[in-house]
């Protein structure tokens, strides 16, 4: 079993990967979003679809300019949770930086028997699995190159990507109903 490590200790993978960094997001919301400044702005009904480049988006832009791909599929409940609506509203900033973000209904993910945890898959060789507490706070990540885990992640990626729809087709920026 891999050892739980701080996310920051694995952040190097976002610059070291060779071809693709692919993410599955399964949570209904993330504590990191709720604690950030854009959450309060969004709660007030402000447009949070575009922001100044931060370290994440700068790296995405640099890596995609070098020919690498950043892709992610976010699961959506029916109706979408508050946290999921926030991510829909924020997606344009990451898309502008170079990420390809798509969405898949949770019911479809269950029907397809996809993995039910958040992870990054790097170059179809290494999996970074997130561990969260009950409030959606990241406790750390597990890194593995175990072939069985990597194959399961690749199968999830392929099925999710095939059935997911681009963010723009989900409705683009969604205003808070709160």
C-alpha positions, 0 to 999 in steps of 0.5 A: 500500500502506498504511503500518504504524502502531502499533495505539495510533495507530489506537485513536481509531477505537474511539470515532469509528466511527458504527455498527459495529465488526466484528472477524475473529480468525484467529490460533490465539493472541495474545501479548497474552493469554499475557503478561496476568495472566489467562493464568496464572490460567486456566492454574491452572484459575481462573475468568477469565470475569468481570473488572473493567471495563478501558479496553476494556470501559468503551469498549465499554459506552459505545459500545453504550449510545450505540447502536453495535455491537461484534461479532466472529467468532473462528475455532476450530480442531478441537480448539481451541488453547490460545489459543482456549480461553482466549478462550472462557473470557474472552468473558463479560467482553466480552459483559457489556460489550456485545460480540456475540462469535461463533465459526466453525470454521476449516474453515468459514471456509476452505470459505467463502473468508473473508479469512485475516487479523485485521481490524476493519471500521468502518462498512463503510468502513474496514479496520484489518488487523493484522500479527503476528510468528510468536509472535502479537505485534502489530507494527502495523496497516494502515488502508485505505479502498480499496474493493476491500479494504473490499468483501472485508471486508464480504463476509467479515463477512456470510458469517462472521456468517451461519455463526457461533454465539454464544459461549454455544452453543460452551460458554461458559467453557472450563477449561484442560486444561494 
